[in-house]
Amino acid sequence: MHHQEFESPEELKDTIKCFWYNKRDSGELSSSFEILPDGYAEIIFHFGSVSSITYDGTLQPLPSPFIMGLLNQPVLLSTKNRLEIIAIRCFPWTVFDLLGLPSGKEEVSILEHPIAHLQSILKKLVHAGKIDEAIAQVTQYFLNTQSQIAIENNMLFKAGVAMRKAKGTVPVSQIAEAAHTTVRTLERKFKQSSGHTVKDVSAVMRFEQVRNQLWTYPDSNLAGLAHELGYTDQSHLSREFKRYSGTTPAAFARKAKKEKQAINKDFVVFIQV
């Protein structure tokens, strides 16, 4: 698997975290991979066959592009042969404003939007190995439409900066203070823009910190990690971790030890299963 990230230009940093490209070759047999919650929403263009595996085990083919919203539990996808992805990693409170769409809470949703017209252009560039040009096309699309993006008085941006800086560990009242607004106004605007509450997103951000720490340092002390990230205790951390990952921190750490060498170090989006 090859994974590469591209920095968002200064003009888009308030709304887009980064752009990324991923390539994997599964051969002729179907291969599944798991996407864990990470505090972001993704607009995904894919070139190859990819399906979402539903809870009853059936496959739901996913057209390109689609939106991977803010996740509150793992999503399992299936592919075979070669799969290449061009994606836009957005902050969950900006993704719908970026596209001019009403907010929603769906984990995976079909994207019916003029941006879908980029699919044929990107396909030609990706198949020709011109990844930098493909990323440039997507970047330019959002630069061209930037003037249409309305972030409510920069309130959500300020709130987002505070949340990311604190890694999801501070109360909503402090986020509202950083955004120079009231808790009630912040919660209302945040829910309108993202479909989620500030608490929802903060909890996923905090889970992401635990997940990344255990991936990098599988022998980390859980009690110390719980204290560092503001959980009540180790049991609280374990409950929240299982809620978002479907497994315990200890089981995840053991898996990380076994699989770490086989996966790109830029572990943010995918975990091979």
Sequence and secondary structure as in RCSB ss.txt:
>XXXX:A:sequence
MHHQEFESPEELKDTIKCFWYNKRDSGELSSSFEILPDGYAEIIFHFGSVSSITYDGTLQPLPSPFIMGLLNQPV
LLSTKNRLEIIAIRCFPWTVFDLLGLPSGKEEVSILEHPIAHLQSILKKLVHAGKIDEAIAQVTQYFLNTQSQIA
IENNMLFKAGVAMRKAKGTVPVSQIAEAAHTTVRTLERKFKQSSGHTVKDVSAVMRFEQVRNQLWTYPDSNLAGL
AHELGYTDQSHLSREFKRYSGTTPAAFARKAKKEKQAINKDFVVFIQV
>XXXX:A:secstr
 EEEEEE  GGGTTTEEEEEEEEEE  SS EEEEE   S EEEEEEEEEEEEE TTS EEE  SSEEE   SS E
EEEEEEEEEEEEEEE TTTHHHHHT      SEEE  SGGGGHHHHHHHHHHTT HHHHHHHHHHHHHHHGGG  
 GGGHHHHHHHHHHHHTT S HHHHHHHTTS HHHHHHHHHHHHSS HHHHHHHHHHHHHHHHHHH TT  HHHH
HHHTT SSHHHHHHHHHHHHSS HHHHHHHHHHHGGGS S  SSEEE 
